[in-house]
Amino acid sequence: MSTTTETEIPLRQRVAENPQPALIWAAVGAVLIGVELGAILQVVGAVAGVVVNLLPGDPGASAVQSLQAAFDAIPTLISRDVIPNQGYWNGTGYENTFLGLSPAVAWAIRVAFVYAYAFAVLAWAWNGYNRFRRHYRRVDWTPRDDVVNRFRGHAWGKFGLIIVITFVVMAVFAPALGPTTMERNILQPYDYEVTHWSEDTQSTETVLVGEANLGSGSQGAGDENVAPLTYDDYGRFHPFGTATNGKDLFTQVVFGARISLTIATVAMGIAGLIGLGLAMITAYYKGLADLATVLVSDSIQALPVIMVLILMLVIFQNTWVRELYDGAVLIILIFSIVYWPFIWRSIRGPALQVSEEDWIDAAKSFGQTPTQVMRKHMAPYVFSYMLIYASLSLGGIIISVAGLSYLGLGITAPTPEWGRLIANGQQYVASPSWHISLVPGLLITLVVTGLNAFGDGIRDAIDPQADTGDEAAATGGGA
């Protein structure tokens, strides 16, 4: 008569035998998701819109637009409608702002709520992992526990994690973090109006946002500058000041963070899939497959990355691909092509090593197909090495995107991009309008440093005996 040990009990049954920890965690998660359900659905609608726009003929475009409009109408806890900051002074107090507070204070409260919510979600996720370890995991210890414990003791890695979280929250919650909206202040400023208090007439007046921007540009000293943490002549608060065209710099920075994060993660994801797939094929079959991949990767790696990027962007300058999302799609494709050889090189050794292990021969002898062997027994072993290299390469992509935009070859207007902001404010670095270039420049430095620190922490946690001078760490992503 056979007996079932504790390690053989399915997860569903273990949860059914002790449901309270899981139910409490699920209830808290339902609350956190519920208060931001509208924002989550809006992201789903935006992704659906991107997919539809990429399809020939835009099939279902009207249905997607109707769906997006319905999602936009769902209120959320940290939306601009719940905590508004775009009000005006009426001579005695502020109108249309949160609790009648000044626009600066109302904006600061909304920012605090956004980051409090983000860290609450992270704490909920961490608590769920701990509950799983304590109540539902089959064994008391796994190698992953040592990885987590080593990272928790890595001060430099934790610093990088905080910076990365701050950057990701900035990108994900860009619409809520900005003191104004993308459409109102950047894309369609002449379709909206702003009400402000006039000292001359001692009454409220209305002016188009585009006209207000023309009178709020930062182009030097005196009246031609709106510094960080100040109001312009139309009562609008600007946390980072304004750009040369009078548009809010903070709004451009947070949406620039979104485009930088999207390009870096999507490009690295595609490059990672290509590199991982080729590593599995070359390690399994070796011989001609490995030789052909070596030749192709060496040909790509022999060229300077930035030169290849500039050359490809110039070649496709006037094509339809260049116009997709102001050049973002083309840049993603180019980065994917350029970066996969570096990822393949970084995991080729571990892949070849695992292909010689006894359990691979055992899997083959049991009749598993090559695809099953590569997916089940080889890929999980080398995935951690790929994760290390990818985390160290994201910063290189962000710098490259900013550099291309600085040269006028990257993301085109009106989509905000950090490199273009630096280029626009370069001539004002020595003037009171220094913030136009310095703020995005400091953010690039901080984000890239944080990503590299986070990558160092992941590397030391996964492989504490790794050589810190390894090529994967030293190249910084090949950029």
Secondary structure, DSSP 8 states (H G I E B T S, - for coil): -----GGGS-HHHHHHHS-HHHHHHHHHHHHHHHHTHHHHHHHHHHHHHHHHHHSTT-TTHHHHHHHHHHHHTS--TTSTTTS----EE-SSSEESSGGG--HHHHHHHHHHHHHHHHHHHHHHHHHHHHHIIIII-SSS--HHHHHHHHHHT-HHHHHHHHHHHHHHHHHHTHHHHSSS-HIIIII-GGG-EEEEEETTTTEEEEEEHHHHHHTS---SSTTS---TTEE-TTS-EETT-B-TTS-BHHHHHHHHHHHHHHHHHHHHHHHHHHHHHHHHHHHHH-HHHHHHHHHHHHHHHTS-HHHHHHHHHHHTTTSHHHHGGGGHHHHHHHHHHHHHHHHHHHHHHHHHHHHTSHHHHHHHHTT--HHHHIIIIIHHHHHHHHHHHHHHHHHHHHHHHHHHHHTT-SS-TTS--HHHHHHHTGGGTTSTTTHHHHHHHHHHHHHHHHHHHHHHHHHHHH-TT--TT-HHHHSTT--
